[in-house]
Amino acid sequence: MAKAPVRPAAPRKRLPKSFKDLTPAQHFNPTSFFHELIWKALLTRRHGEPQKPVFPELQPGQVAITWIGHASFLIQFTDLNVLVDPNFANWLFLLKRIKRSGLRLKDLPPIDLVLLSHAHFDHFHKPTLRRLSRPKIGIMPWGVGELAQNLGFERVIELDWWESFSQPDVKVTLTPSRHWGARVLHDHHRGYGGFVLEHQGRRIYHAGDTAYFDGFKEIGEKLQPDIALLPIGAYYPDSFRKVHMGPDEAVKAFIDLGSRWLIPMHYGAFKLSFEDLDEPPRWLRKLATEQGISAKVQILNEGIPATF
């Protein structure tokens, strides 16, 4: 008998009563949305320059991780190149990218796997995906595969929570998160989550978009990732924490996971909330010092590979 898929319960559909109802955490009214996320970004000068990458020569068991910006990463082994949530856009509709991506898309190596955590436009960016040089396999949560048709993938794989896709010596598991998957209003049949990538004895966890929840302990116990890519931005005001983490909760999640390295993400590129764009890494450094884990926190510079 087939095992039932592990998915969160779908939210009850109802018509929105106000602008706030257009977001699951009821974050915004029209005035604050425009002023904080549109107007302030328009007045902020875009900065940062793409790097000409110098990819390291790796030995088996080593992994190179390049932060492209926001939640986008290139993960490289001796024989495998993986992209996670690639987004090279300078604009997402009215949302301006404040810091440019760390790489140019044309400088990417050939990509074997693309992992897409959910369908939100800042994580599932169709123009970027169309421009990739025919990636072999796209892996994503349930209900998202239809969006990936005609984007150049040789294969599209959908997973439920705790379900895995495996090839010889490569395994990708979709993990739970606390977020939502709708791409448009009440598009609630689409899934969301994080990924644990296993290859050459290494386990790399990309949390996707998520609030803090007790599932981090279960992920750590079941999959034991040694590197955790955790979001630290878009947490203020506190209502945002229904779907995002701040640095304080990312540190707590890292301890729950029992990982060796914490690499922060989901900050600095797009203004998605009300805190200053440079506050998340500054607060994370302070917390890491107080907790005695500074040596375990690796804040990457966009476009510069780091080897672990």
Backbone as CSV, one residue per row, in Angstrom:
resi,resn,N_x,N_y,N_z,CA_x,CA_y,CA_z,C_x,C_y,C_z
1,MET,0.848,-1.202,0.000,0.000,0.000,0.000,0.878,1.246,0.000
2,ALA,0.574,2.208,-0.879,1.391,3.414,-1.000,1.327,4.244,0.271
3,LYS,2.457,4.807,0.618,2.531,5.645,1.805,1.934,7.016,1.518
4,ALA,1.108,7.516,2.414,0.485,8.829,2.228,1.554,9.915,2.251
5,PRO,1.449,10.920,1.381,2.442,11.996,1.378,2.389,12.807,2.659
6,VAL,3.550,13.312,3.062,3.634,14.169,4.246,3.587,15.615,3.780
7,ARG,2.467,16.267,4.019,2.268,17.654,3.613,1.519,18.386,4.725
8,PRO,1.695,19.700,4.831,0.895,20.450,5.803,-0.547,20.546,5.347
9,ALA,-1.440,20.761,6.277,-2.839,20.953,5.930,-3.009,22.247,5.149
10,ALA,-3.819,22.194,4.099,-4.063,23.387,3.293,-4.890,24.392,4.084
11,PRO,-4.534,25.679,4.012,-5.319,26.685,4.744,-6.719,26.819,4.160
12,ARG,-7.643,27.224,5.003,-9.022,27.421,4.548,-9.094,28.658,3.650
13,LYS,-9.706,28.498,2.492,-9.801,29.603,1.551,-10.897,30.572,1.981
14,ARG,-10.586,31.854,1.881,-11.596,32.873,2.137,-11.238,34.109,1.340
15,LEU,-12.214,34.908,1.055,-11.963,36.127,0.298,-11.236,37.146,1.171
16,PRO,-10.252,37.879,0.609,-9.564,38.893,1.413,-10.485,40.043,1.755
17,LYS,-10.379,40.503,3.001,-11.182,41.631,3.457,-10.416,42.944,3.365
18,SER,-9.096,42.863,3.248,-8.281,44.061,3.181,-6.975,43.730,2.488
19,PHE,-6.158,44.761,2.248,-4.845,44.562,1.637,-3.984,43.634,2.484
20,LYS,-4.106,43.728,3.811,-3.300,42.885,4.696,-3.555,41.403,4.460
21,ASP,-4.777,41.059,4.092,-5.128,39.656,3.899,-4.443,39.043,2.687
22,LEU,-3.792,39.862,1.856,-3.094,39.333,0.687,-1.787,38.665,1.058
23,THR,-1.350,38.801,2.312,-0.154,38.089,2.768,-0.529,37.231,3.967
24,PRO,-0.001,35.998,4.060,-0.418,35.088,5.121,-0.182,35.611,6.525
25,ALA,0.851,36.389,6.739,1.117,36.900,8.075,0.435,38.243,8.325
26,GLN,-0.350,38.718,7.355,-1.067,39.991,7.473,-0.115,41.128,7.845
27,HIS,0.939,41.257,7.026,2.009,42.208,7.331,1.638,43.665,7.058
28,PHE,1.023,43.937,5.911,1.084,45.267,5.345,-0.267,45.975,5.318
29,ASN,-0.216,47.290,5.425,-1.277,48.100,4.877,-0.675,48.829,3.677
30,PRO,-1.479,49.359,2.763,-0.924,49.921,1.533,0.121,51.001,1.758
31,THR,-0.084,51.861,2.758,0.854,52.960,2.984,2.215,52.457,3.432
32,SER,2.243,51.564,4.428,3.525,51.062,4.920,4.213,50.205,3.874
33,PHE,3.451,49.411,3.106,4.040,48.598,2.044,4.777,49.483,1.050
34,PHE,4.105,50.513,0.552,4.722,51.369,-0.457,5.918,52.120,0.119
35,HIS,5.775,52.664,1.319,6.843,53.477,1.882,8.066,52.654,2.243
36,GLU,7.874,51.534,2.909,9.000,50.754,3.417,9.668,49.903,2.337
37,LEU,8.880,49.288,1.482,9.453,48.311,0.550,9.664,48.860,-0.857
38,ILE,8.888,49.833,-1.258,9.028,50.384,-2.612,9.796,51.698,-2.595
39,TRP,9.276,52.672,-1.838,9.842,54.013,-1.881,11.268,54.047,-1.316
40,LYS,11.478,53.432,-0.151,12.823,53.439,0.431,13.832,52.738,-0.473
41,ALA,13.399,51.660,-1.112,14.305,50.952,-2.025,14.641,51.802,-3.246
42,LEU,13.650,52.506,-3.777,13.902,53.370,-4.930,14.908,54.462,-4.605
43,LEU,14.893,54.956,-3.366,15.816,56.017,-2.961,17.205,55.485,-2.604
44,THR,17.349,54.170,-2.498,18.631,53.564,-2.128,19.410,53.219,-3.383
45,ARG,20.644,53.662,-3.437,21.469,53.398,-4.615,21.863,51.917,-4.658
46,ARG,21.674,51.311,-5.813,22.070,49.912,-5.965,23.596,49.810,-5.898
47,HIS,24.094,48.776,-5.200,25.527,48.630,-5.035,25.923,47.171,-5.216
48,GLY,27.219,46.926,-5.123,27.740,45.588,-5.319,28.021,45.314,-6.779
49,GLU,29.075,44.558,-7.044,29.449,44.208,-8.408,29.638,42.702,-8.513
50,PRO,29.160,42.095,-9.606,29.425,40.663,-9.794,30.917,40.373,-9.849
51,GLN,31.302,39.245,-9.283,32.695,38.831,-9.272,32.979,37.921,-10.460
52,LYS,34.192,37.980,-10.960,34.639,36.983,-11.927,35.087,35.777,-11.108
53,PRO,34.314,34.698,-11.111,34.583,33.628,-10.141,35.870,32.873,-10.433
54,VAL,36.540,32.528,-9.356,37.695,31.641,-9.430,37.311,30.409,-8.622
55,PHE,36.799,29.409,-9.311,36.320,28.220,-8.622,37.492,27.352,-8.200
56,PRO,37.505,26.882,-6.965,38.664,26.143,-6.445,38.758,24.734,-7.015
57,GLU,39.970,24.218,-7.033,40.190,22.806,-7.337,39.857,22.013,-6.085
58,LEU,38.905,21.108,-6.204,38.403,20.386,-5.043,38.920,18.955,-5.011
59,GLN,39.066,18.451,-3.800,39.362,17.044,-3.583,38.057,16.335,-3.215
60,PRO,37.956,15.035,-3.462,36.740,14.315,-3.059,36.433,14.540,-1.585
61,GLY,35.179,14.860,-1.293,34.770,15.159,0.073,34.785,16.633,0.401
62,GLN,35.400,17.452,-0.448,35.343,18.905,-0.256,34.151,19.481,-1.008
63,VAL,33.589,20.566,-0.496,32.491,21.246,-1.151,32.798,22.742,-1.184
64,ALA,32.544,23.370,-2.328,32.682,24.818,-2.478,31.283,25.424,-2.537
65,ILE,31.056,26.437,-1.718,29.752,27.097,-1.665,29.934,28.562,-2.029
66,THR,29.203,28.997,-3.047,29.240,30.392,-3.484,27.863,30.995,-3.280
67,TRP,27.801,32.035,-2.453,26.556,32.768,-2.261,26.388,33.739,-3.413
68,ILE,25.323,33.574,-4.181,25.034,34.469,-5.296,24.337,35.720,-4.800
69,GLY,23.591,35.584,-3.711,22.837,36.679,-3.123,21.431,36.221,-2.793
70,HIS,20.793,36.883,-1.824,19.464,36.530,-1.336,19.485,35.067,-0.868
71,ALA,18.695,34.183,-1.465,18.713,32.767,-1.077,19.386,31.893,-2.129
72,SER,20.099,32.508,-3.074,20.686,31.791,-4.212,22.112,31.338,-3.912
73,PHE,22.379,30.063,-4.168,23.701,29.487,-3.941,24.104,28.577,-5.088
74,LEU,25.407,28.544,-5.333,26.031,27.522,-6.168,26.814,26.606,-5.235
75,ILE,26.520,25.305,-5.276,27.185,24.309,-4.440,27.938,23.355,-5.369
76,GLN,29.241,23.229,-5.165,30.074,22.460,-6.080,30.856,21.368,-5.362
77,PHE,30.891,20.199,-6.001,31.765,19.099,-5.626,32.702,18.821,-6.806
78,THR,33.537,17.827,-6.669,34.445,17.495,-7.764,33.699,17.125,-9.036
79,ASP,32.490,16.564,-8.886,31.771,16.019,-10.040,30.305,16.428,-10.080
80,LEU,29.932,17.491,-9.362,28.525,17.870,-9.280,28.408,19.363,-9.020
81,ASN,27.556,20.026,-9.820,27.253,21.446,-9.632,25.758,21.608,-9.387
82,VAL,25.421,22.254,-8.270,24.028,22.393,-7.845,23.711,23.866,-7.635
83,LEU,22.588,24.318,-8.190,22.078,25.663,-7.935,20.857,25.564,-7.037
84,VAL,20.755,26.469,-6.069,19.586,26.511,-5.195,18.934,27.890,-5.313
85,ASP,17.642,27.900,-5.611,16.832,29.129,-5.697,17.531,30.244,-6.474
86,PRO,17.985,29.976,-7.704,18.740,31.006,-8.438,17.870,32.195,-8.812
87,ASN,18.386,33.387,-8.559,17.676,34.626,-8.873,18.718,35.699,-9.182
88,PHE,18.799,36.096,-10.444,19.747,37.124,-10.879,19.036,38.436,-11.224
89,ALA,17.774,38.572,-10.825,16.972,39.729,-11.212,17.422,40.992,-10.500
90,ASN,17.342,42.129,-11.197,17.515,43.435,-10.567,16.182,44.042,-10.128
91,TRP,15.089,43.474,-10.622,13.750,43.920,-10.234,12.837,42.711,-10.093
92,LEU,11.991,42.712,-9.081,10.882,41.779,-8.961,9.614,42.612,-8.966
93,PHE,9.080,42.828,-10.153,7.957,43.742,-10.317,8.373,45.121,-9.778
94,LEU,7.743,45.616,-8.699,8.117,46.929,-8.162,9.263,46.854,-7.159
95,LEU,9.671,45.658,-6.771,10.727,45.511,-5.768,12.095,45.611,-6.435
96,LYS,12.866,46.598,-6.003,14.192,46.835,-6.560,15.242,46.019,-5.810
97,ARG,16.137,45.399,-6.566,17.270,44.735,-5.931,18.282,45.801,-5.522
98,ILE,18.639,45.815,-4.234,19.544,46.836,-3.712,21.000,46.442,-3.928
99,LYS,21.312,45.179,-3.756,22.679,44.706,-3.976,22.690,43.718,-5.121
100,ARG,23.550,43.965,-6.096,23.591,43.124,-7.289,24.023,41.698,-6.947
101,SER,23.650,40.766,-7.805,24.052,39.376,-7.607,25.569,39.267,-7.655
102,GLY,26.089,38.278,-6.924,27.539,38.139,-6.796,28.223,37.534,-7.993
103,LEU,27.465,36.904,-8.872,27.989,36.325,-10.107,27.149,36.792,-11.279
104,ARG,27.737,36.753,-12.468,26.943,36.871,-13.681,26.472,35.484,-14.084
105,LEU,25.264,35.427,-14.573,24.699,34.138,-14.923,25.566,33.420,-15.955
106,LYS,26.170,34.166,-16.857,26.993,33.556,-17.902,28.269,32.923,-17.346
107,ASP,28.652,33.263,-16.124,29.867,32.709,-15.525,29.622,31.430,-14.738
108,LEU,28.368,30.966,-14.690,28.084,29.724,-13.992,28.681,28.533,-14.738
109,PRO,29.121,27.510,-14.016,29.530,26.273,-14.675,28.295,25.507,-15.136
110,PRO,28.459,24.432,-15.910,27.296,23.600,-16.267,26.612,23.076,-15.002
111,ILE,25.296,23.160,-14.976,24.533,22.830,-13.768,23.880,21.452,-13.919
112,ASP,24.076,20.611,-12.899,23.489,19.271,-12.891,22.125,19.234,-12.222
113,LEU,21.988,19.930,-11.086,20.744,19.946,-10.326,20.367,21.379,-10.007
114,VAL,19.070,21.678,-10.079,18.532,22.946,-9.583,17.496,22.609,-8.526
115,LEU,17.687,23.126,-7.315,16.759,22.909,-6.214,15.955,24.188,-6.015
116,LEU,14.627,24.061,-6.036,13.732,25.212,-5.911,12.837,25.001,-4.700
117,SER,13.002,25.840,-3.680,12.375,25.584,-2.379,10.880,25.867,-2.366
118,HIS,10.403,26.810,-3.185,8.983,27.114,-3.269,8.762,28.090,-4.406
119,ALA,7.511,28.440,-4.651,7.152,29.152,-5.876,7.180,30.671,-5.760
120,HIS,7.560,31.232,-4.630,7.591,32.695,-4.517,8.562,33.287,-5.537
121,PHE,8.250,34.471,-6.011,8.976,35.037,-7.135,10.444,35.308,-6.822
122,ASP,10.783,35.528,-5.546,12.183,35.789,-5.212,12.992,34.497,-5.081
123,HIS,12.330,33.344,-5.142,13.021,32.056,-5.064,12.864,31.247,-6.352
124,PHE,11.718,31.355,-6.987,11.446,30.668,-8.251,11.325,31.752,-9.315
125,HIS,12.469,32.122,-9.908,12.514,33.255,-10.834,12.618,32.715,-12.257
126,LYS,11.502,32.726,-12.953,11.449,32.102,-14.273,12.447,32.690,-15.273
127,PRO,12.611,34.017,-15.362,13.587,34.535,-16.327,15.002,34.001,-16.088
128,THR,15.400,33.864,-14.821,16.703,33.269,-14.533,16.744,31.821,-14.991
129,LEU,15.723,31.055,-14.656,15.708,29.635,-14.999,15.733,29.428,-16.510
130,ARG,15.055,30.288,-17.260,15.057,30.161,-18.721,16.449,30.374,-19.314
131,ARG,17.254,31.173,-18.640,18.567,31.516,-19.185,19.660,30.532,-18.781
132,LEU,19.355,29.595,-17.907,20.350,28.587,-17.554,20.632,27.705,-18.760
133,SER,21.853,27.187,-18.816,22.272,26.363,-19.946,21.785,24.924,-19.755
134,ARG,20.495,24.727,-20.028,19.847,23.405,-20.001,20.245,22.575,-18.787
135,PRO,19.815,22.983,-17.600,20.095,22.158,-16.422,19.433,20.802,-16.567
136,LYS,20.080,19.783,-16.024,19.601,18.416,-16.238,18.326,18.122,-15.450
137,ILE,18.322,18.432,-14.151,17.211,18.024,-13.284,16.805,19.201,-12.403
138,GLY,15.503,19.451,-12.330,14.950,20.421,-11.387,14.170,19.681,-10.313
139,ILE,14.467,19.961,-9.037,13.817,19.295,-7.908,13.087,20.352,-7.094
140,MET,11.823,20.087,-6.779,10.988,21.099,-6.136,9.855,20.422,-5.370
141,PRO,9.144,21.164,-4.515,8.039,20.571,-3.761,6.843,20.252,-4.649
142,TRP,5.897,19.509,-4.069,4.674,19.144,-4.761,3.925,20.374,-5.259
143,GLY,3.323,20.236,-6.428,2.504,21.305,-6.975,3.266,22.410,-7.668
144,VAL,4.592,22.342,-7.676,5.401,23.407,-8.279,5.872,23.006,-9.675
145,GLY,5.864,21.719,-9.975,6.412,21.237,-11.234,5.760,21.834,-12.462
146,GLU,4.466,22.132,-12.392,3.792,22.695,-13.567,4.367,24.055,-13.943
147,LEU,4.909,24.779,-12.965,5.527,26.077,-13.251,6.872,25.933,-13.949
148,ALA,7.466,24.742,-13.859,8.802,24.512,-14.413,8.772,23.969,-15.830
149,GLN,7.577,23.756,-16.370,7.498,23.273,-17.741,8.013,24.352,-18.696
150,ASN,8.666,23.920,-19.753,9.191,24.816,-20.798,10.257,25.788,-20.281
151,LEU,10.945,25.406,-19.187,12.048,26.226,-18.687,13.406,25.603,-18.985
152,GLY,13.430,24.503,-19.734,14.702,23.927,-20.169,15.176,22.728,-19.384
153,PHE,14.446,22.296,-18.355,14.874,21.140,-17.580,14.715,19.861,-18.392
154,GLU,15.688,18.959,-18.258,15.552,17.637,-18.851,14.579,16.778,-18.058
155,ARG,14.574,16.944,-16.744,13.632,16.241,-15.871,13.165,17.189,-14.771
156,VAL,11.907,17.038,-14.366,11.356,17.794,-13.257,10.856,16.798,-12.216
157,ILE,11.360,16.921,-10.989,11.027,16.005,-9.899,10.296,16.780,-8.814
158,GLU,9.120,16.292,-8.389,8.399,16.864,-7.266,8.523,15.937,-6.051
159,LEU,8.716,16.519,-4.888,8.861,15.750,-3.656,7.866,16.222,-2.597
160,ASP,7.480,15.319,-1.724,6.779,15.652,-0.497,7.799,15.754,0.632
161,TRP,7.385,16.321,1.778,8.288,16.394,2.923,8.808,15.002,3.286
162,TRP,10.090,14.934,3.512,10.847,13.732,3.874,11.026,12.756,2.710
163,GLU,10.526,13.099,1.556,10.745,12.260,0.383,12.075,12.638,-0.260
164,SER,12.746,11.672,-0.868,14.081,11.886,-1.430,14.129,11.506,-2.904
165,PHE,15.008,12.168,-3.615,15.397,11.783,-4.972,16.846,11.340,-4.911
166,SER,17.131,10.185,-5.490,18.481,9.631,-5.402,18.997,9.243,-6.775
167,GLN,20.286,9.479,-6.965,21.083,8.934,-8.048,22.323,8.334,-7.399
168,PRO,23.123,7.572,-8.145,24.330,7.021,-7.522,25.146,8.091,-6.802
169,ASP,25.296,7.944,-5.485,26.114,8.813,-4.641,25.538,10.214,-4.452
170,VAL,24.296,10.469,-4.902,23.669,11.781,-4.712,22.260,11.563,-4.174
171,LYS,21.910,12.310,-3.134,20.574,12.209,-2.565,20.093,13.601,-2.167
172,VAL,18.853,13.921,-2.515,18.239,15.199,-2.159,16.933,14.904,-1.433
173,THR,16.771,15.435,-0.218,15.574,15.225,0.587,14.886,16.561,0.829
174,LEU,13.567,16.603,0.577,12.785,17.797,0.891,12.404,17.763,2.361
175,THR,12.729,18.821,3.073,12.471,18.883,4.512,11.338,19.871,4.816
176,PRO,10.657,19.685,5.940,9.596,20.629,6.310,10.136,22.030,6.601
177,SER,9.259,22.990,6.510,9.557,24.361,6.926,8.264,24.991,7.408
178,ARG,8.363,26.198,7.937,7.165,26.945,8.337,7.089,28.192,7.465
179,HIS,6.337,28.079,6.402,6.223,29.167,5.431,4.899,28.979,4.692
180,TRP,4.860,29.319,3.414,3.703,29.004,2.588,4.170,28.953,1.131
181,GLY,3.378,28.324,0.259,3.863,28.056,-1.086,3.142,28.754,-2.205
182,ALA,2.097,29.529,-1.917,1.286,30.131,-2.975,2.101,31.131,-3.793
183,ARG,1.993,31.030,-5.115,2.652,31.993,-5.995,1.758,33.211,-6.231
184,VAL,0.468,32.970,-6.281,-0.509,34.050,-6.415,-1.569,33.859,-5.335
185,LEU,-2.520,34.774,-5.267,-3.510,34.769,-4.204,-4.239,33.422,-4.131
186,HIS,-4.199,32.794,-2.926,-4.902,31.539,-2.656,-4.471,30.399,-3.572
187,ASP,-3.244,30.432,-4.030,-2.667,29.372,-4.868,-2.058,28.328,-3.929
188,HIS,-2.885,27.756,-3.054,-2.374,27.015,-1.905,-2.078,25.546,-2.164
189,HIS,-2.203,25.089,-3.400,-1.898,23.683,-3.661,-0.403,23.438,-3.844
190,ARG,0.401,24.500,-3.838,1.838,24.345,-4.074,2.582,24.182,-2.747
191,GLY,3.585,23.315,-2.775,4.335,23.023,-1.567,5.502,23.963,-1.330
192,TYR,6.229,23.709,-0.274,7.370,24.521,0.145,8.222,23.685,1.094
193,GLY,9.448,24.108,1.304,10.316,23.374,2.217,11.768,23.749,2.028
194,GLY,12.635,22.977,2.666,14.070,23.109,2.492,14.612,21.828,1.866
195,PHE,15.925,21.783,1.694,16.562,20.614,1.092,17.794,20.218,1.887
196,VAL,18.018,18.921,1.992,19.319,18.408,2.415,19.919,17.666,1.231
197,LEU,21.077,18.142,0.802,21.831,17.552,-0.307,22.950,16.701,0.267
198,GLU,23.001,15.436,-0.119,24.026,14.504,0.364,24.868,14.030,-0.815
199,HIS,26.189,14.202,-0.689,27.106,13.765,-1.747,28.516,13.693,-1.174
200,GLN,29.236,12.655,-1.542,30.634,12.469,-1.131,30.804,12.595,0.384
201,GLY,29.832,12.080,1.117,29.923,12.088,2.568,29.586,13.408,3.229
202,ARG,29.160,14.390,2.453,28.787,15.701,2.998,27.281,15.870,2.947
203,ARG,26.736,16.651,3.896,25.311,16.947,3.942,25.139,18.453,4.112
204,ILE,24.539,19.085,3.104,24.328,20.529,3.104,22.832,20.795,3.164
205,TYR,22.424,21.599,4.133,21.010,21.925,4.338,20.743,23.361,3.929
206,HIS,19.810,23.543,3.001,19.305,24.865,2.627,17.875,24.935,3.133
207,ALA,17.605,25.845,4.056,16.312,25.871,4.742,15.190,26.464,3.922
208,GLY,15.489,27.054,2.745,14.456,27.774,2.018,14.015,28.984,2.815
209,ASP,12.753,29.345,2.680,12.149,30.395,3.507,11.446,29.717,4.669
210,THR,11.656,30.204,5.874,10.996,29.555,7.010,11.038,30.428,8.250
211,ALA,10.019,30.274,9.067,10.063,30.761,10.440,10.751,29.703,11.299
212,TYR,11.081,30.077,12.529,11.610,29.074,13.455,10.489,28.121,13.862
213,PHE,10.804,26.823,13.952,9.840,25.835,14.434,10.615,24.637,14.962
214,ASP,9.922,23.773,15.684,10.624,22.669,16.328,11.072,21.594,15.345
215,GLY,10.708,21.736,14.079,11.144,20.788,13.062,12.638,20.786,12.818
216,PHE,13.345,21.854,13.212,14.800,21.855,13.013,15.460,20.723,13.791
217,LYS,14.954,20.431,14.976,15.518,19.338,15.763,15.343,18.010,15.035
218,GLU,14.168,17.807,14.438,13.915,16.556,13.716,14.799,16.456,12.479
219,ILE,14.980,17.554,11.769,15.867,17.551,10.599,17.279,17.186,11.018
220,GLY,17.744,17.776,12.134,19.079,17.461,12.627,19.223,16.005,13.019
221,GLU,18.208,15.476,13.687,18.279,14.085,14.134,18.236,13.105,12.966
222,LYS,17.395,13.388,11.971,17.217,12.447,10.864,18.321,12.546,9.811
223,LEU,18.774,13.758,9.510,19.634,13.957,8.339,21.022,14.475,8.679
224,GLN,21.220,15.010,9.874,22.534,15.403,10.387,23.354,16.241,9.396
225,PRO,22.814,17.369,8.943,23.595,18.205,8.022,24.800,18.823,8.719
226,ASP,25.947,18.842,8.039,27.125,19.467,8.646,27.238,20.951,8.292
227,ILE,26.554,21.389,7.212,26.521,22.799,6.831,25.064,23.223,6.740
228,ALA,24.707,24.320,7.406,23.328,24.807,7.411,23.277,26.211,6.807
229,LEU,22.556,26.352,5.696,22.303,27.650,5.074,20.960,28.142,5.594
230,LEU,20.990,29.172,6.445,19.800,29.580,7.185,19.452,31.040,6.915
231,PRO,18.150,31.348,6.716,17.736,32.734,6.493,17.799,33.547,7.780
232,ILE,18.208,34.820,7.645,18.308,35.689,8.822,17.630,37.039,8.609
233,GLY,16.965,37.256,7.466,16.380,38.560,7.185,14.880,38.517,7.042
234,ALA,14.265,39.715,6.946,12.814,39.893,6.783,12.052,39.444,8.026
235,TYR,12.445,39.992,9.192,11.872,39.565,10.467,11.195,40.688,11.254
236,TYR,11.208,41.920,10.751,10.640,43.026,11.508,9.618,43.766,10.665
237,PRO,8.421,44.053,11.204,7.976,43.853,12.587,7.751,42.378,12.918
238,ASP,7.399,42.132,14.182,7.350,40.761,14.680,6.346,39.883,13.945
239,SER,5.348,40.459,13.312,4.393,39.634,12.560,5.078,38.874,11.431
240,PHE,6.221,39.393,10.946,6.959,38.720,9.875,7.530,37.382,10.344
241,ARG,7.689,37.249,11.669,8.287,36.021,12.192,7.332,34.816,12.099
242,LYS,6.131,35.047,11.652,5.249,33.908,11.367,5.763,33.096,10.184
243,VAL,6.560,33.732,9.319,7.036,33.050,8.113,8.541,33.213,7.880
244,HIS,9.234,34.016,8.685,10.669,34.252,8.528,11.370,34.167,9.882
245,MET,12.703,34.075,9.848,13.515,34.076,11.072,14.398,35.303,11.112
246,GLY,14.664,35.773,12.323,15.718,36.727,12.555,16.997,36.009,12.927
247,PRO,18.107,36.733,13.074,19.366,36.091,13.465,19.275,35.327,14.776
248,ASP,18.485,35.833,15.732,18.360,35.140,17.014,17.753,33.749,16.841
249,GLU,16.726,33.648,16.019,16.099,32.352,15.793,16.947,31.462,14.884
250,ALA,17.711,32.066,13.970,18.610,31.265,13.133,19.681,30.594,13.992
251,VAL,20.198,31.307,14.987,21.171,30.705,15.901,20.532,29.557,16.669
252,LYS,19.310,29.752,17.121,18.593,28.683,17.829,18.378,27.481,16.917
253,ALA,17.998,27.731,15.644,17.811,26.641,14.685,19.124,25.907,14.432
254,PHE,20.216,26.643,14.338,21.532,26.046,14.119,21.912,25.115,15.266
255,ILE,21.651,25.539,16.472,21.935,24.685,17.634,21.044,23.442,17.611
256,ASP,19.766,23.626,17.251,18.860,22.480,17.138,19.362,21.474,16.106
257,LEU,19.876,21.967,14.987,20.331,21.102,13.904,21.581,20.319,14.273
258,GLY,22.408,20.901,15.139,23.672,20.271,15.490,24.690,20.309,14.375
259,SER,24.583,21.293,13.489,25.496,21.397,12.346,26.837,21.986,12.765
260,ARG,27.806,21.845,11.885,29.155,22.346,12.155,29.309,23.804,11.718
261,TRP,28.657,24.167,10.592,28.802,25.509,10.037,27.435,26.131,9.838
262,LEU,27.329,27.428,10.106,26.145,28.224,9.807,26.522,29.259,8.759
263,ILE,25.843,29.228,7.624,26.022,30.223,6.569,24.701,30.983,6.433
264,PRO,24.678,32.284,6.730,23.422,33.036,6.660,23.058,33.427,5.237
265,MET,21.781,33.651,5.019,21.273,34.051,3.699,19.994,34.855,3.896
266,HIS,19.352,35.212,2.756,18.056,35.887,2.747,18.137,37.244,3.438
267,TYR,19.130,38.024,3.048,19.250,39.398,3.539,20.094,40.182,2.546
268,GLY,19.950,41.498,2.564,20.859,42.382,1.856,20.547,42.669,0.414
269,ALA,19.763,41.842,-0.268,19.526,42.042,-1.694,18.227,42.806,-1.962
270,PHE,17.122,42.328,-1.405,15.814,42.944,-1.585,15.291,43.428,-0.236
271,LYS,14.633,44.577,-0.256,14.018,45.071,0.981,12.634,44.450,1.090
272,LEU,12.519,43.419,1.928,11.284,42.661,2.066,10.588,42.919,3.402
273,SER,11.199,43.752,4.243,10.648,44.019,5.569,11.183,45.356,6.042
274,PHE,11.034,45.648,7.337,11.268,47.002,7.807,12.621,47.211,8.484
275,GLU,13.348,46.145,8.807,14.667,46.349,9.418,15.658,46.863,8.370
276,ASP,16.720,47.546,8.824,17.767,47.998,7.913,18.433,46.799,7.253
277,LEU,18.836,46.976,5.987,19.387,45.851,5.240,20.687,45.319,5.824
278,ASP,21.439,46.185,6.524,22.715,45.724,7.081,22.592,45.255,8.529
279,GLU,21.378,45.261,9.077,21.209,44.849,10.465,21.363,43.339,10.679
280,PRO,20.808,42.474,9.818,20.878,41.036,10.112,22.293,40.489,10.314
281,PRO,23.270,40.753,9.425,24.598,40.191,9.688,25.277,40.809,10.906
282,ARG,25.010,42.095,11.154,25.593,42.753,12.330,25.073,42.113,13.610
283,TRP,23.793,41.851,13.658,23.193,41.218,14.833,23.669,39.770,14.956
284,LEU,23.799,39.076,13.843,24.276,37.691,13.887,25.690,37.617,14.459
285,ARG,26.574,38.514,14.055,27.944,38.516,14.600,27.927,38.732,16.111
286,LYS,27.092,39.638,16.556,26.992,39.919,17.990,26.507,38.681,18.749
287,LEU,25.470,38.053,18.234,24.934,36.858,18.882,25.947,35.719,18.877
288,ALA,26.666,35.561,17.767,27.658,34.487,17.677,28.761,34.677,18.705
289,THR,29.169,35.929,18.914,30.175,36.214,19.933,29.645,35.876,21.322
290,GLU,28.410,36.283,21.599,27.820,36.024,22.913,27.638,34.525,23.169
291,GLN,27.333,33.773,22.123,27.075,32.337,22.267,28.348,31.496,22.142
292,GLY,29.468,32.140,21.807,30.725,31.415,21.654,30.786,30.545,20.419
293,ILE,30.084,30.948,19.354,30.074,30.142,18.126,30.604,30.929,16.923
294,SER,31.357,31.979,17.179,31.827,32.818,16.074,32.604,32.021,15.031
295,ALA,33.391,31.032,15.469,34.183,30.244,14.532,33.313,29.363,13.644
296,LYS,32.074,29.141,14.058,31.171,28.285,13.280,30.293,29.070,12.315
297,VAL,30.270,30.380,12.455,29.435,31.223,11.598,30.292,31.769,10.467
298,GLN,29.933,31.435,9.253,30.668,31.867,8.067,29.781,32.787,7.238
299,ILE,30.020,34.088,7.351,29.259,35.071,6.574,29.993,35.253,5.244
300,LEU,29.386,34.779,4.167,30.051,34.769,2.867,29.890,36.102,2.159
301,ASN,30.869,36.433,1.338,30.773,37.549,0.422,30.200,37.039,-0.898
302,GLU,29.219,37.746,-1.453,28.581,37.305,-2.680,29.627,37.125,-3.791
303,GLY,29.535,36.005,-4.481,30.377,35.758,-5.636,31.732,35.169,-5.359
304,ILE,32.077,34.950,-4.080,33.405,34.424,-3.739,33.228,33.031,-3.124
305,PRO,33.700,31.985,-3.804,33.521,30.617,-3.286,34.271,30.416,-1.981
306,ALA,33.660,29.641,-1.093,34.291,29.227,0.152,34.312,27.702,0.172
307,THR,35.440,27.115,0.566,35.594,25.677,0.568,35.464,25.126,1.991
308,PHE,34.723,24.049,2.122,34.482,23.425,3.418,34.851,21.933,3.320
